């Protein structure tokens, strides 16, 4: 898989509203994420949030923001 495509699949810069949607998804799907050992990191960058999901075969940003 192309590294750049892989990065966009697991790393995104989110606006404040997108970050709220991301957190809601995490809250709603906590058991599935915990059970599949999916983790994430968040770094604030100005008004935006850089969110990185652990590489996994269960979930990616396309699933979260469909």
Jmol script that loads the backbone (N, CA, C; Angstrom):
load data "model"
ATOM      1  N   UNK A   1       0.839  -1.174   0.000  1.00  0.00           N
ATOM      2  CA  UNK A   1       0.000   0.000   0.000  1.00  0.00           C
ATOM      3  C   UNK A   1       0.890   1.244   0.000  1.00  0.00           C
ATOM      4  N   UNK A   2       0.465   2.228  -0.722  1.00  0.00           N
ATOM      5  CA  UNK A   2       1.197   3.475  -0.816  1.00  0.00           C
ATOM      6  C   UNK A   2       1.211   4.172   0.537  1.00  0.00           C
ATOM      7  N   UNK A   3       2.381   4.586   0.992  1.00  0.00           N
ATOM      8  CA  UNK A   3       2.526   5.197   2.322  1.00  0.00           C
ATOM      9  C   UNK A   3       1.671   6.445   2.475  1.00  0.00           C
ATOM     10  N   UNK A   4       1.595   7.289   1.437  1.00  0.00           N
ATOM     11  CA  UNK A   4       0.818   8.524   1.532  1.00  0.00           C
ATOM     12  C   UNK A   4      -0.665   8.200   1.689  1.00  0.00           C
ATOM     13  N   UNK A   5      -1.165   7.242   0.954  1.00  0.00           N
ATOM     14  CA  UNK A   5      -2.561   6.829   1.091  1.00  0.00           C
ATOM     15  C   UNK A   5      -2.786   6.262   2.487  1.00  0.00           C
ATOM     16  N   UNK A   6      -1.851   5.460   2.950  1.00  0.00           N
ATOM     17  CA  UNK A   6      -1.957   4.861   4.279  1.00  0.00           C
ATOM     18  C   UNK A   6      -2.001   5.948   5.349  1.00  0.00           C
ATOM     19  N   UNK A   7      -1.204   6.963   5.211  1.00  0.00           N
ATOM     20  CA  UNK A   7      -1.200   8.056   6.183  1.00  0.00           C
ATOM     21  C   UNK A   7      -2.556   8.752   6.214  1.00  0.00           C
ATOM     22  N   UNK A   8      -3.147   9.042   5.061  1.00  0.00           N
ATOM     23  CA  UNK A   8      -4.419   9.751   5.056  1.00  0.00           C
ATOM     24  C   UNK A   8      -5.536   8.874   5.606  1.00  0.00           C
ATOM     25  N   UNK A   9      -5.365   7.571   5.541  1.00  0.00           N
ATOM     26  CA  UNK A   9      -6.354   6.650   6.072  1.00  0.00           C
ATOM     27  C   UNK A   9      -6.342   6.665   7.602  1.00  0.00           C
ATOM     28  N   UNK A  10      -5.189   6.896   8.215  1.00  0.00           N
ATOM     29  CA  UNK A  10      -5.044   6.816   9.662  1.00  0.00           C
ATOM     30  C   UNK A  10      -4.676   8.132  10.339  1.00  0.00           C
ATOM     31  N   UNK A  11      -4.471   9.189   9.575  1.00  0.00           N
ATOM     32  CA  UNK A  11      -4.092  10.473  10.164  1.00  0.00           C
ATOM     33  C   UNK A  11      -4.847  11.582   9.461  1.00  0.00           C
ATOM     34  N   UNK A  12      -5.475  12.433  10.249  1.00  0.00           N
ATOM     35  CA  UNK A  12      -6.250  13.532   9.677  1.00  0.00           C
ATOM     36  C   UNK A  12      -6.124  14.786  10.526  1.00  0.00           C
ATOM     37  N   UNK A  13      -6.247  15.922   9.864  1.00  0.00           N
ATOM     38  CA  UNK A  13      -6.351  17.198  10.551  1.00  0.00           C
ATOM     39  C   UNK A  13      -7.830  17.536  10.595  1.00  0.00           C
ATOM     40  N   UNK A  14      -8.362  17.710  11.798  1.00  0.00           N
ATOM     41  CA  UNK A  14      -9.788  17.923  11.977  1.00  0.00           C
ATOM     42  C   UNK A  14     -10.073  19.315  12.533  1.00  0.00           C
ATOM     43  N   UNK A  15     -11.154  19.896  12.050  1.00  0.00           N
ATOM     44  CA  UNK A  15     -11.625  21.157  12.626  1.00  0.00           C
ATOM     45  C   UNK A  15     -12.266  20.844  13.975  1.00  0.00           C
ATOM     46  N   UNK A  16     -12.626  21.869  14.711  1.00  0.00           N
ATOM     47  CA  UNK A  16     -13.257  21.673  16.017  1.00  0.00           C
ATOM     48  C   UNK A  16     -14.561  20.871  15.870  1.00  0.00           C
ATOM     49  N   UNK A  17     -15.380  21.187  14.871  1.00  0.00           N
ATOM     50  CA  UNK A  17     -16.640  20.459  14.658  1.00  0.00           C
ATOM     51  C   UNK A  17     -16.387  19.009  14.254  1.00  0.00           C
ATOM     52  N   UNK A  18     -15.412  18.778  13.387  1.00  0.00           N
ATOM     53  CA  UNK A  18     -15.070  17.410  12.999  1.00  0.00           C
ATOM     54  C   UNK A  18     -14.547  16.631  14.204  1.00  0.00           C
ATOM     55  N   UNK A  19     -13.776  17.284  15.053  1.00  0.00           N
ATOM     56  CA  UNK A  19     -13.253  16.624  16.248  1.00  0.00           C
ATOM     57  C   UNK A  19     -14.392  16.225  17.189  1.00  0.00           C
ATOM     58  N   UNK A  20     -15.404  17.086  17.318  1.00  0.00           N
ATOM     59  CA  UNK A  20     -16.585  16.732  18.123  1.00  0.00           C
ATOM     60  C   UNK A  20     -17.263  15.493  17.567  1.00  0.00           C
ATOM     61  N   UNK A  21     -17.398  15.430  16.227  1.00  0.00           N
ATOM     62  CA  UNK A  21     -17.999  14.251  15.583  1.00  0.00           C
ATOM     63  C   UNK A  21     -17.144  13.015  15.829  1.00  0.00           C
ATOM     64  N   UNK A  22     -15.819  13.178  15.772  1.00  0.00           N
ATOM     65  CA  UNK A  22     -14.906  12.069  16.028  1.00  0.00           C
ATOM     66  C   UNK A  22     -15.085  11.538  17.449  1.00  0.00           C
ATOM     67  N   UNK A  23     -15.133  12.428  18.429  1.00  0.00           N
ATOM     68  CA  UNK A  23     -15.295  12.029  19.833  1.00  0.00           C
ATOM     69  C   UNK A  23     -16.647  11.354  20.046  1.00  0.00           C
ATOM     70  N   UNK A  24     -17.681  11.838  19.397  1.00  0.00           N
ATOM     71  CA  UNK A  24     -18.996  11.195  19.506  1.00  0.00           C
ATOM     72  C   UNK A  24     -18.927   9.771  18.960  1.00  0.00           C
ATOM     73  N   UNK A  25     -18.248   9.595  17.825  1.00  0.00           N
ATOM     74  CA  UNK A  25     -18.097   8.254  17.256  1.00  0.00           C
ATOM     75  C   UNK A  25     -17.343   7.347  18.230  1.00  0.00           C
ATOM     76  N   UNK A  26     -16.288   7.856  18.825  1.00  0.00           N
ATOM     77  CA  UNK A  26     -15.509   7.083  19.794  1.00  0.00           C
ATOM     78  C   UNK A  26     -16.392   6.682  20.974  1.00  0.00           C
ATOM     79  N   UNK A  27     -17.145   7.631  21.495  1.00  0.00           N
ATOM     80  CA  UNK A  27     -18.045   7.337  22.618  1.00  0.00           C
ATOM     81  C   UNK A  27     -19.076   6.269  22.252  1.00  0.00           C
ATOM     82  N   UNK A  28     -19.647   6.378  21.050  1.00  0.00           N
ATOM     83  CA  UNK A  28     -20.683   5.441  20.615  1.00  0.00           C
ATOM     84  C   UNK A  28     -20.130   4.051  20.304  1.00  0.00           C
ATOM     85  N   UNK A  29     -18.837   3.949  19.963  1.00  0.00           N
ATOM     86  CA  UNK A  29     -18.242   2.680  19.535  1.00  0.00           C
ATOM     87  C   UNK A  29     -17.081   2.244  20.420  1.00  0.00           C
ATOM     88  N   UNK A  30     -17.093   2.696  21.656  1.00  0.00           N
ATOM     89  CA  UNK A  30     -15.984   2.441  22.575  1.00  0.00           C
ATOM     90  C   UNK A  30     -15.695   0.948  22.734  1.00  0.00           C
ATOM     91  N   UNK A  31     -16.724   0.139  22.937  1.00  0.00           N
ATOM     92  CA  UNK A  31     -16.514  -1.297  23.187  1.00  0.00           C
ATOM     93  C   UNK A  31     -15.844  -1.980  22.003  1.00  0.00           C
ATOM     94  N   UNK A  32     -16.290  -1.660  20.791  1.00  0.00           N
ATOM     95  CA  UNK A  32     -15.686  -2.255  19.597  1.00  0.00           C
ATOM     96  C   UNK A  32     -14.228  -1.822  19.456  1.00  0.00           C
ATOM     97  N   UNK A  33     -13.957  -0.553  19.674  1.00  0.00           N
ATOM     98  CA  UNK A  33     -12.587  -0.058  19.545  1.00  0.00           C
ATOM     99  C   UNK A  33     -11.691  -0.664  20.622  1.00  0.00           C
ATOM    100  N   UNK A  34     -12.178  -0.717  21.852  1.00  0.00           N
ATOM    101  CA  UNK A  34     -11.395  -1.297  22.943  1.00  0.00           C
ATOM    102  C   UNK A  34     -11.148  -2.779  22.696  1.00  0.00           C
ATOM    103  N   UNK A  35     -12.175  -3.489  22.272  1.00  0.00           N
ATOM    104  CA  UNK A  35     -12.057  -4.920  22.018  1.00  0.00           C
ATOM    105  C   UNK A  35     -11.079  -5.247  20.904  1.00  0.00           C
ATOM    106  N   UNK A  36     -10.950  -4.351  19.942  1.00  0.00           N
ATOM    107  CA  UNK A  36     -10.035  -4.563  18.820  1.00  0.00           C
ATOM    108  C   UNK A  36      -8.716  -3.812  18.996  1.00  0.00           C
ATOM    109  N   UNK A  37      -8.518  -3.257  20.186  1.00  0.00           N
ATOM    110  CA  UNK A  37      -7.279  -2.552  20.540  1.00  0.00           C
ATOM    111  C   UNK A  37      -6.940  -1.414  19.570  1.00  0.00           C
ATOM    112  N   UNK A  38      -7.971  -0.676  19.182  1.00  0.00           N
ATOM    113  CA  UNK A  38      -7.776   0.493  18.327  1.00  0.00           C
ATOM    114  C   UNK A  38      -7.549   1.696  19.235  1.00  0.00           C
ATOM    115  N   UNK A  39      -6.443   2.368  19.050  1.00  0.00           N
ATOM    116  CA  UNK A  39      -6.138   3.546  19.854  1.00  0.00           C
ATOM    117  C   UNK A  39      -5.968   4.751  18.940  1.00  0.00           C
ATOM    118  N   UNK A  40      -5.855   5.922  19.557  1.00  0.00           N
ATOM    119  CA  UNK A  40      -5.643   7.135  18.779  1.00  0.00           C
ATOM    120  C   UNK A  40      -4.865   8.138  19.618  1.00  0.00           C
ATOM    121  N   UNK A  41      -4.215   9.054  18.934  1.00  0.00           N
ATOM    122  CA  UNK A  41      -3.534  10.164  19.588  1.00  0.00           C
ATOM    123  C   UNK A  41      -4.079  11.456  19.010  1.00  0.00           C
ATOM    124  N   UNK A  42      -4.053  12.505  19.821  1.00  0.00           N
ATOM    125  CA  UNK A  42      -4.540  13.813  19.393  1.00  0.00           C
ATOM    126  C   UNK A  42      -3.486  14.849  19.733  1.00  0.00           C
ATOM    127  N   UNK A  43      -3.242  15.730  18.770  1.00  0.00           N
ATOM    128  CA  UNK A  43      -2.322  16.852  18.984  1.00  0.00           C
ATOM    129  C   UNK A  43      -3.025  18.103  18.494  1.00  0.00           C
ATOM    130  N   UNK A  44      -3.061  19.130  19.315  1.00  0.00           N
ATOM    131  CA  UNK A  44      -3.682  20.396  18.922  1.00  0.00           C
ATOM    132  C   UNK A  44      -2.703  21.182  18.077  1.00  0.00           C
ATOM    133  N   UNK A  45      -3.202  21.722  16.960  1.00  0.00           N
ATOM    134  CA  UNK A  45      -2.387  22.512  16.048  1.00  0.00           C
ATOM    135  C   UNK A  45      -3.183  23.764  15.686  1.00  0.00           C
ATOM    136  N   UNK A  46      -2.963  24.831  16.443  1.00  0.00           N
ATOM    137  CA  UNK A  46      -3.755  26.049  16.230  1.00  0.00           C
ATOM    138  C   UNK A  46      -5.195  25.790  16.614  1.00  0.00           C
ATOM    139  N   UNK A  47      -6.101  26.035  15.674  1.00  0.00           N
ATOM    140  CA  UNK A  47      -7.524  25.795  15.917  1.00  0.00           C
ATOM    141  C   UNK A  47      -7.943  24.374  15.538  1.00  0.00           C
ATOM    142  N   UNK A  48      -7.036  23.594  14.981  1.00  0.00           N
ATOM    143  CA  UNK A  48      -7.355  22.250  14.508  1.00  0.00           C
ATOM    144  C   UNK A  48      -6.738  21.180  15.397  1.00  0.00           C
ATOM    145  N   UNK A  49      -7.123  19.945  15.142  1.00  0.00           N
ATOM    146  CA  UNK A  49      -6.643  18.793  15.892  1.00  0.00           C
ATOM    147  C   UNK A  49      -6.070  17.781  14.914  1.00  0.00           C
ATOM    148  N   UNK A  50      -4.856  17.314  15.170  1.00  0.00           N
ATOM    149  CA  UNK A  50      -4.246  16.272  14.365  1.00  0.00           C
ATOM    150  C   UNK A  50      -4.523  14.956  15.090  1.00  0.00           C
ATOM    151  N   UNK A  51      -5.325  14.107  14.462  1.00  0.00           N
ATOM    152  CA  UNK A  51      -5.722  12.837  15.072  1.00  0.00           C
ATOM    153  C   UNK A  51      -5.096  11.707  14.281  1.00  0.00           C
ATOM    154  N   UNK A  52      -4.441  10.793  14.995  1.00  0.00           N
ATOM    155  CA  UNK A  52      -3.824   9.630  14.376  1.00  0.00           C
ATOM    156  C   UNK A  52      -4.407   8.377  15.004  1.00  0.00           C
ATOM    157  N   UNK A  53      -5.004   7.532  14.168  1.00  0.00           N
ATOM    158  CA  UNK A  53      -5.507   6.237  14.623  1.00  0.00           C
ATOM    159  C   UNK A  53      -4.383   5.227  14.540  1.00  0.00           C
ATOM    160  N   UNK A  54      -4.383   4.256  15.446  1.00  0.00           N
ATOM    161  CA  UNK A  54      -3.429   3.163  15.316  1.00  0.00           C
ATOM    162  C   UNK A  54      -3.785   2.400  14.039  1.00  0.00           C
ATOM    163  N   UNK A  55      -2.774   1.901  13.344  1.00  0.00           N
ATOM    164  CA  UNK A  55      -3.040   1.149  12.129  1.00  0.00           C
ATOM    165  C   UNK A  55      -3.704  -0.165  12.510  1.00  0.00           C
ATOM    166  N   UNK A  56      -4.838  -0.425  11.899  1.00  0.00           N
ATOM    167  CA  UNK A  56      -5.631  -1.598  12.235  1.00  0.00           C
ATOM    168  C   UNK A  56      -6.464  -1.989  11.036  1.00  0.00           C
ATOM    169  N   UNK A  57      -7.114  -3.125  11.125  1.00  0.00           N
ATOM    170  CA  UNK A  57      -7.959  -3.577  10.019  1.00  0.00           C
ATOM    171  C   UNK A  57      -9.435  -3.418  10.346  1.00  0.00           C
ATOM    172  N   UNK A  58      -9.749  -2.699  11.423  1.00  0.00           N
ATOM    173  CA  UNK A  58     -11.126  -2.599  11.895  1.00  0.00           C
ATOM    174  C   UNK A  58     -11.783  -1.275  11.497  1.00  0.00           C
ATOM    175  N   UNK A  59     -11.069  -0.180  11.668  1.00  0.00           N
ATOM    176  CA  UNK A  59     -11.683   1.137  11.475  1.00  0.00           C
ATOM    177  C   UNK A  59     -10.675   2.126  10.916  1.00  0.00           C
ATOM    178  N   UNK A  60     -11.169   3.035  10.081  1.00  0.00           N
ATOM    179  CA  UNK A  60     -10.350   4.140   9.598  1.00  0.00           C
ATOM    180  C   UNK A  60     -11.237   5.373   9.503  1.00  0.00           C
ATOM    181  N   UNK A  61     -10.699   6.484   9.068  1.00  0.00           N
ATOM    182  CA  UNK A  61     -11.453   7.724   9.042  1.00  0.00           C
ATOM    183  C   UNK A  61     -12.622   7.674   8.060  1.00  0.00           C
ATOM    184  N   UNK A  62     -12.516   6.861   7.015  1.00  0.00           N
ATOM    185  CA  UNK A  62     -13.637   6.726   6.090  1.00  0.00           C
ATOM    186  C   UNK A  62     -14.846   6.131   6.795  1.00  0.00           C
ATOM    187  N   UNK A  63     -14.611   5.224   7.736  1.00  0.00           N
ATOM    188  CA  UNK A  63     -15.711   4.645   8.525  1.00  0.00           C
ATOM    189  C   UNK A  63     -16.308   5.681   9.466  1.00  0.00           C
ATOM    190  N   UNK A  64     -15.475   6.488  10.057  1.00  0.00           N
ATOM    191  CA  UNK A  64     -15.924   7.463  11.051  1.00  0.00           C
ATOM    192  C   UNK A  64     -16.732   8.575  10.399  1.00  0.00           C
ATOM    193  N   UNK A  65     -16.276   9.064   9.253  1.00  0.00           N
ATOM    194  CA  UNK A  65     -16.911  10.213   8.611  1.00  0.00           C
ATOM    195  C   UNK A  65     -17.700   9.834   7.370  1.00  0.00           C
ATOM    196  N   UNK A  66     -18.402   8.715   7.424  1.00  0.00           N
ATOM    197  CA  UNK A  66     -19.220   8.332   6.256  1.00  0.00           C
ATOM    198  C   UNK A  66     -20.558   8.979   6.270  1.00  0.00           C
TER     199      UNK A  66
END
end "model"
wireframe off; spacefill off
backbone 0.3
color backbone group
